[in-house]
Amino acid sequence: MVDDWKRQLDALHAALVRRDDPVAWVTEADAVTASRRYPNPALRGPVFGVAAQDPAVGPGWRVLLPVTDGMPQQARDALNSHLWFKAKDDTDDPAVRRELLAAVAVLEREPVNEIEVLGVRYRVVRGDEFARSGEDGLEPPRPTDREPADRTWGVPSKEPSPDAGFAIDPGQDDGLIAGATKLGMRDFAYTGSRYPAAVRADSKRAAAAYPDIALLPVGFRVAERNASGWEPHGAMMATPHEARDLLHGAMIEFWPVLYEFDEREKAAYVEAAETFKAAGSANDVCVGDRHYRICRIERLIRCGPDGPEPPRRTDVDGYGPMKLHPTMDEEGTIHHDHDHDHDDD
């Protein structure tokens, strides 16, 4: 796959210079440079979210809830909550509320991956998360990656998830290098002894049943280099700055408590964190023999004739369906069950 990728780059670069769009040219040139320097896809594993096919919006599938969960059940729970709050806040019609709550009841009992409510199809979808790697490790952010308008530090981001409403469309023109990525990943399947035989077989079946590739918006993570490779820390963020801010806060506030640093270690981490912050757009920071990097994360979703791939039978859940919210009747009255303390109304 990697060799095929490299063979396409020269042809793609030739096509790039013929385009008459300066912004696209800079972005594509940046992508070509990155693809040469970081040519090898490094798979992290599956991610899950929820997509919706709403006839009122169009015939295609769009991301409803971000494709960032580590287990299918987390995405099912997120859909459960979405529909419950929709019943609570978005309608005064008892019949509409009754249908929404019927779907919630199903999600409380069964690990379903698709459900139709009020003419809208909801599907738990499966993606794969990967980064690119090269001789110096994982790819950092590119100069052309989107940044927030206000790059403040220490303030929770108000940036919406770039996944929200994103069209899952394998035919979308994402650019030349993105096109090469989609071509290169069409036949991708899990191989190697670290994957059980059933997982490898499932992956091969998925490549045949869902041959088309849609790319989701890029994200950014903090990763630490260790003896076995790069280990991610924390959530995936929407912009490089948000990931930098996450790393800065972890170094001065969270990690010293979590890892019970002594005063010398605390001082070393604070000094490194403040130097990192002062640089503004740095992507690497070292403390002693520990090396942290802001890494660029890509995700793909496989698609077939009926839309995006749902979870596979070999995808693992750590727990099953459960009741997440208090009971609500069709009039919108909430009944607090004595055996459920975690209400969210």
PyMOL commands that set and color helices and strands:
alter all, ss='L'
color gray80, all
select helices_A, chain A and resi 2-16+22-37+72-89+94-109+176-185+197-209+240-258+263-279
alter helices_A, ss='H'
color red, helices_A
select strands_A, chain A and resi 40-53+62-69+114-117+120-134+137-138+212-215+219-226+229-237+284-287+290-304+307-308+327-328+334-335
alter strands_A, ss='S'
color yellow, strands_A
deselect
rebuild
show_as cartoon
